[in-house]
Amino acid sequence: MYPNLTREQALLILQSARNPDKAYDLFAQAAEVRDKVFGKRLWWSSGSGGIFPCLVKPRCSYCTYYTEKLFPTDVLLTGLELIESLGIQQFHISGGTDLDEGYDEQLLELVQTIKTRSGLKLEINLGPSFRQETVLELKKLGIDSVTSSLECNTPAIFAASKPGDSLERRRELLHYCEEADMPSRSMMLLGLGETDQERIEHLFYLQQFKKLYQLRLSRFMPFPGTLYKDRSRCSPWDTALITAMARLILPNLEISLAAGNSNDDIPLWYLAGGGNQLLGVSITKKEPPAAPDVDVYAIGEGAYVVDKRKQVARVLEGMNLEVTCEMPDYRALHPQL
């Protein structure tokens, strides 16, 4: 085990583990921490991007997930009712961001509307699109958490990859959550150019946030039409190594996968100490191609609920893991939440 790990020790462990022989020991230690804190059980969550228009200009250098139109509320409610009928207990409202006017009133109105029709636990991820007072109002409405995805905590790299966004505003939102006693989440986007040392510094920076309950790891993928279209895809080995280091440095956090990862990344993520949330169901505005073990439900206006749980379960076959819809009680596990 690695109690009271220093930055220097963590960097040495990470760099040594680039040798697979050393990585075996790191992964085993990280998985042991995961099992001790959370157990081996996995659970399903759901979510959707592109609920609000993204008004960040210029666009982020890698992003294709934005939308310029508000997702129709009636269609969203239909999708949420279907998701709840599938046994899912949690939904992430995600995208986009408005740094100027903010989405304070629109977000509060949407949450109030959803609460009248759905029992799903809600998490919010709109970047720094609202004031500190709105975080307090969201808490009153029973929101489970607010997300501030730093993505990259190195100012120069953040500015190059997200020239229209604000790292300082995203950091500030995490502090808002601390002051409001609101659970929070964050995300690292691996492959933007952070060095091993900068990644370790990023993880240690997050230690100060006692309300942070989850860190999501996104694996960079180049998309045609973006400024970063010619950059290299982030290695799954890098994702696994940072998963393990995050588990050692932030042992009380969920270490989950985010956009850019595929189902095939799940076994290595789990082996490296990842857990315990899996995205099983999502709402999309494009009809997905037919695929084995994927159930697709049309919910109107070109939107669909996509249930990939059977497909993910097939990837996990032979690992003797239980996957359930029942959420863990994080406040019982961690009284600071």
PLY file of the C-alpha trace (Angstrom):
ply
format ascii 1.0
element vertex 337
property float x
property float y
property float z
element edge 336
property int vertex1
property int vertex2
end_header
0.00 0.00 0.00
1.02 3.62 -0.44
-0.01 5.65 2.63
0.84 9.36 2.65
2.07 9.23 -0.93
4.07 12.32 -1.95
4.08 13.90 -5.40
7.65 12.76 -5.97
6.84 9.17 -4.99
3.70 9.16 -7.15
5.60 10.38 -10.20
8.27 7.71 -9.70
5.61 4.99 -9.39
3.85 6.19 -12.55
7.02 6.36 -14.61
8.19 2.96 -13.37
4.81 1.42 -14.21
5.25 2.22 -17.88
7.13 -1.07 -17.75
4.35 -3.72 -17.69
6.25 -5.78 -15.11
5.96 -2.89 -12.67
2.40 -2.08 -13.72
1.12 -5.46 -12.52
1.98 -4.54 -8.94
0.50 -1.03 -9.31
-2.76 -2.35 -10.70
-3.05 -4.94 -7.95
-2.51 -2.30 -5.25
-5.04 0.07 -6.85
-7.64 -2.68 -7.21
-7.12 -3.63 -3.56
-7.84 -0.05 -2.52
-10.97 -0.02 -4.69
-12.23 -3.27 -3.21
-11.58 -2.06 0.34
-13.41 1.26 -0.13
-16.19 0.41 -2.59
-16.18 -3.34 -3.10
-16.22 -5.11 -6.44
-19.86 -4.39 -7.33
-20.54 -2.27 -10.43
-23.67 -0.19 -11.02
-25.42 1.33 -14.02
-25.94 5.01 -14.65
-27.35 7.01 -17.58
-26.96 10.40 -19.18
-27.09 12.64 -22.19
-24.94 15.36 -23.69
-26.14 18.35 -25.68
-29.08 19.27 -23.47
-28.20 22.99 -23.59
-26.54 24.84 -26.49
-22.79 25.33 -26.17
-21.97 29.02 -26.59
-18.22 28.73 -25.99
-16.42 30.54 -28.80
-14.04 29.70 -30.25
-14.92 26.02 -29.99
-12.72 23.63 -28.06
-10.04 22.24 -30.37
-11.20 18.62 -30.05
-14.95 18.79 -29.51
-17.79 17.51 -31.72
-20.29 16.93 -28.92
-21.79 20.41 -28.81
-25.24 21.43 -29.98
-26.65 24.81 -30.92
-30.25 24.04 -29.96
-31.93 23.35 -26.65
-33.04 19.73 -26.33
-36.89 19.66 -26.38
-38.10 19.33 -22.80
-41.07 17.12 -23.66
-38.81 14.68 -25.53
-36.32 14.67 -22.67
-39.11 13.88 -20.18
-40.27 10.99 -22.37
-36.73 9.65 -22.43
-36.30 9.99 -18.68
-39.54 8.15 -17.98
-38.36 5.31 -20.24
-34.93 5.21 -18.58
-36.54 5.05 -15.15
-38.76 2.18 -16.32
-35.58 0.26 -17.20
-34.57 0.32 -13.53
-31.88 2.99 -13.80
-31.71 5.31 -10.79
-29.42 8.16 -11.94
-29.18 10.52 -14.93
-26.50 13.06 -15.94
-27.72 16.30 -17.55
-24.71 17.31 -19.63
-23.75 20.07 -22.12
-23.29 22.79 -23.08
-21.72 25.89 -21.54
-22.55 29.60 -21.46
-19.84 31.67 -19.79
-21.53 35.02 -20.41
-25.23 34.97 -19.55
-25.21 31.57 -17.86
-27.98 28.97 -17.67
-29.14 29.75 -14.13
-32.86 30.29 -14.69
-33.20 27.77 -17.53
-31.45 25.04 -15.55
-33.47 25.57 -12.39
-36.70 25.54 -14.41
-35.68 22.31 -16.18
-34.74 20.59 -12.91
-38.04 21.60 -11.30
-39.95 20.24 -14.31
-38.06 16.95 -14.26
-38.64 16.54 -10.53
-42.42 16.66 -11.10
-42.24 13.78 -13.59
-39.29 11.60 -12.62
-37.73 10.04 -9.56
-34.30 9.79 -11.15
-31.39 11.19 -9.18
-29.90 14.04 -11.22
-26.34 15.22 -11.79
-25.52 18.48 -13.59
-22.63 19.05 -16.00
-22.86 22.41 -17.77
-19.41 23.68 -16.92
-19.25 27.05 -15.13
-22.60 28.15 -16.56
-24.19 29.32 -13.33
-23.60 31.46 -10.26
-22.74 30.32 -6.76
-26.33 31.09 -5.72
-27.58 28.60 -8.30
-25.44 25.84 -6.77
-27.27 26.50 -3.49
-30.64 26.38 -5.27
-29.71 23.09 -6.95
-28.87 21.67 -3.56
-32.30 22.70 -2.27
-33.86 20.90 -5.24
-32.08 17.68 -4.27
-29.52 17.50 -7.09
-27.00 14.72 -6.44
-23.92 16.56 -7.70
-22.48 19.31 -9.89
-19.65 18.59 -12.32
-16.72 20.83 -13.11
-14.50 19.07 -15.64
-11.08 20.68 -15.52
-10.08 18.30 -18.34
-6.53 19.68 -18.17
-5.21 21.58 -15.15
-2.14 22.99 -16.92
-3.05 26.57 -17.93
-1.06 26.71 -21.19
-2.45 23.39 -22.46
-5.98 24.30 -21.37
-5.75 27.62 -23.22
-4.53 25.93 -26.40
-7.18 23.22 -26.40
-10.06 25.26 -24.95
-9.39 28.86 -26.08
-12.95 30.04 -25.47
-13.29 28.46 -22.03
-11.99 29.38 -18.58
-9.90 27.11 -16.37
-10.21 29.61 -13.53
-14.02 29.53 -13.74
-13.99 25.73 -13.67
-11.74 25.67 -10.62
-13.99 28.27 -9.01
-17.04 26.05 -9.51
-15.40 23.25 -7.51
-14.86 25.76 -4.70
-18.51 26.84 -4.96
-19.53 23.23 -4.38
-17.27 23.01 -1.33
-18.80 26.14 0.16
-22.34 24.97 -0.64
-21.74 21.49 0.82
-22.66 20.08 -2.61
-21.08 16.83 -3.87
-19.06 17.41 -7.04
-17.45 15.52 -9.90
-14.57 16.34 -12.20
-12.97 14.92 -15.35
-9.49 14.57 -16.84
-9.10 14.41 -20.61
-6.00 12.30 -21.20
-4.05 13.02 -24.37
-4.14 16.81 -24.60
-0.44 17.03 -23.82
-0.04 16.96 -20.05
3.24 15.38 -18.94
3.32 12.64 -16.33
4.35 15.22 -13.75
1.48 17.54 -14.72
-1.00 14.68 -14.47
0.24 13.86 -10.98
-0.03 17.54 -10.02
-3.59 17.53 -11.40
-4.55 14.58 -9.18
-2.97 16.13 -6.08
-4.74 19.43 -6.83
-8.06 17.60 -6.58
-7.23 16.34 -3.08
-8.29 19.66 -1.58
-11.93 19.18 -2.60
-13.55 17.15 0.16
-16.95 17.17 -1.59
-15.51 15.63 -4.76
-16.95 12.13 -5.05
-16.06 11.11 -8.61
-13.28 11.59 -11.14
-14.02 10.62 -14.72
-11.25 9.82 -17.19
-11.73 10.59 -20.86
-9.44 9.11 -23.51
-8.65 11.64 -26.24
-9.98 10.75 -29.67
-9.26 12.90 -32.76
-12.38 13.80 -34.74
-12.51 14.97 -38.38
-13.30 18.64 -38.71
-11.66 19.67 -35.44
-8.37 21.50 -34.96
-7.00 18.41 -33.22
-8.02 16.00 -35.97
-4.41 14.98 -36.65
-3.35 14.41 -33.04
-2.66 10.88 -31.84
-5.32 8.85 -30.08
-4.62 8.49 -26.35
-3.33 5.03 -25.48
-5.52 2.75 -23.34
-2.32 2.01 -21.38
-2.11 5.68 -20.37
-5.75 5.57 -19.26
-5.09 2.47 -17.15
-1.98 3.95 -15.53
-3.77 7.19 -14.60
-6.73 5.17 -13.34
-4.40 3.34 -10.95
-2.61 6.50 -9.84
-5.92 8.29 -9.29
-7.05 5.39 -7.11
-3.94 5.65 -4.92
-3.98 9.45 -4.66
-7.78 9.81 -4.35
-8.83 6.50 -2.76
-12.33 7.63 -1.73
-13.43 8.65 -5.23
-15.27 6.77 -7.91
-12.80 6.52 -10.82
-15.05 6.23 -13.86
-14.69 6.19 -17.64
-15.94 9.11 -19.74
-16.26 9.98 -23.44
-13.58 8.63 -25.74
-13.46 5.19 -24.14
-15.09 2.12 -25.62
-16.57 -0.99 -24.07
-13.30 -2.77 -24.78
-11.51 -0.38 -22.40
-13.59 -1.51 -19.42
-11.66 -4.69 -18.40
-8.27 -2.95 -18.28
-9.82 0.04 -16.45
-11.29 -2.32 -13.85
-8.04 -4.28 -13.53
-6.24 -0.98 -12.84
-8.51 -0.11 -9.92
-11.34 1.63 -11.76
-14.89 1.50 -10.48
-17.66 1.31 -9.85
-20.03 3.24 -12.12
-20.78 2.19 -15.70
-22.78 4.16 -18.27
-25.40 1.70 -19.48
-28.16 3.85 -20.98
-28.04 7.17 -22.82
-30.14 9.61 -24.79
-28.86 10.53 -28.25
-30.10 12.77 -31.05
-28.85 10.41 -33.76
-30.15 6.95 -34.45
-27.27 4.60 -33.64
-26.29 1.87 -36.10
-27.76 -1.55 -35.42
-25.54 -3.57 -33.10
-25.86 -6.86 -31.24
-27.19 -6.64 -27.69
-28.18 -2.96 -28.02
-31.79 -1.90 -27.52
-32.89 1.37 -29.15
-36.13 3.23 -28.38
-37.39 6.21 -30.41
-38.66 8.99 -28.13
-39.57 11.62 -30.73
-38.03 14.41 -32.84
-35.13 12.26 -33.95
-34.03 11.36 -30.44
-33.46 7.88 -29.00
-32.83 6.07 -25.75
-29.98 3.60 -26.25
-29.55 0.71 -23.81
-26.09 -0.88 -24.11
-26.15 -2.82 -20.87
-26.29 -6.25 -22.50
-23.36 -5.31 -24.75
-21.28 -4.11 -21.79
-22.22 -7.20 -19.78
-20.93 -9.35 -22.62
-17.54 -7.61 -22.35
-17.52 -8.36 -18.63
-18.36 -12.05 -19.06
-16.00 -14.29 -17.16
-14.93 -11.59 -14.67
-17.36 -12.74 -11.97
-18.63 -9.20 -11.39
-22.07 -8.17 -10.23
-23.61 -5.24 -12.14
-26.74 -3.71 -10.66
-29.02 -0.69 -11.10
-28.89 0.03 -7.39
-26.73 3.04 -6.54
-24.37 2.87 -3.59
-25.04 5.13 -0.63
-22.09 7.49 -0.92
-23.03 9.45 2.14
-22.87 6.27 4.21
-19.45 5.45 2.72
-18.17 9.00 3.09
-19.85 11.14 5.78
-18.13 14.29 4.43
-20.56 14.17 1.49
0 1
1 2
2 3
3 4
4 5
5 6
6 7
7 8
8 9
9 10
10 11
11 12
12 13
13 14
14 15
15 16
16 17
17 18
18 19
19 20
20 21
21 22
22 23
23 24
24 25
25 26
26 27
27 28
28 29
29 30
30 31
31 32
32 33
33 34
34 35
35 36
36 37
37 38
38 39
39 40
40 41
41 42
42 43
43 44
44 45
45 46
46 47
47 48
48 49
49 50
50 51
51 52
52 53
53 54
54 55
55 56
56 57
57 58
58 59
59 60
60 61
61 62
62 63
63 64
64 65
65 66
66 67
67 68
68 69
69 70
70 71
71 72
72 73
73 74
74 75
75 76
76 77
77 78
78 79
79 80
80 81
81 82
82 83
83 84
84 85
85 86
86 87
87 88
88 89
89 90
90 91
91 92
92 93
93 94
94 95
95 96
96 97
97 98
98 99
99 100
100 101
101 102
102 103
103 104
104 105
105 106
106 107
107 108
108 109
109 110
110 111
111 112
112 113
113 114
114 115
115 116
116 117
117 118
118 119
119 120
120 121
121 122
122 123
123 124
124 125
125 126
126 127
127 128
128 129
129 130
130 131
131 132
132 133
133 134
134 135
135 136
136 137
137 138
138 139
139 140
140 141
141 142
142 143
143 144
144 145
145 146
146 147
147 148
148 149
149 150
150 151
151 152
152 153
153 154
154 155
155 156
156 157
157 158
158 159
159 160
160 161
161 162
162 163
163 164
164 165
165 166
166 167
167 168
168 169
169 170
170 171
171 172
172 173
173 174
174 175
175 176
176 177
177 178
178 179
179 180
180 181
181 182
182 183
183 184
184 185
185 186
186 187
187 188
188 189
189 190
190 191
191 192
192 193
193 194
194 195
195 196
196 197
197 198
198 199
199 200
200 201
201 202
202 203
203 204
204 205
205 206
206 207
207 208
208 209
209 210
210 211
211 212
212 213
213 214
214 215
215 216
216 217
217 218
218 219
219 220
220 221
221 222
222 223
223 224
224 225
225 226
226 227
227 228
228 229
229 230
230 231
231 232
232 233
233 234
234 235
235 236
236 237
237 238
238 239
239 240
240 241
241 242
242 243
243 244
244 245
245 246
246 247
247 248
248 249
249 250
250 251
251 252
252 253
253 254
254 255
255 256
256 257
257 258
258 259
259 260
260 261
261 262
262 263
263 264
264 265
265 266
266 267
267 268
268 269
269 270
270 271
271 272
272 273
273 274
274 275
275 276
276 277
277 278
278 279
279 280
280 281
281 282
282 283
283 284
284 285
285 286
286 287
287 288
288 289
289 290
290 291
291 292
292 293
293 294
294 295
295 296
296 297
297 298
298 299
299 300
300 301
301 302
302 303
303 304
304 305
305 306
306 307
307 308
308 309
309 310
310 311
311 312
312 313
313 314
314 315
315 316
316 317
317 318
318 319
319 320
320 321
321 322
322 323
323 324
324 325
325 326
326 327
327 328
328 329
329 330
330 331
331 332
332 333
333 334
334 335
335 336
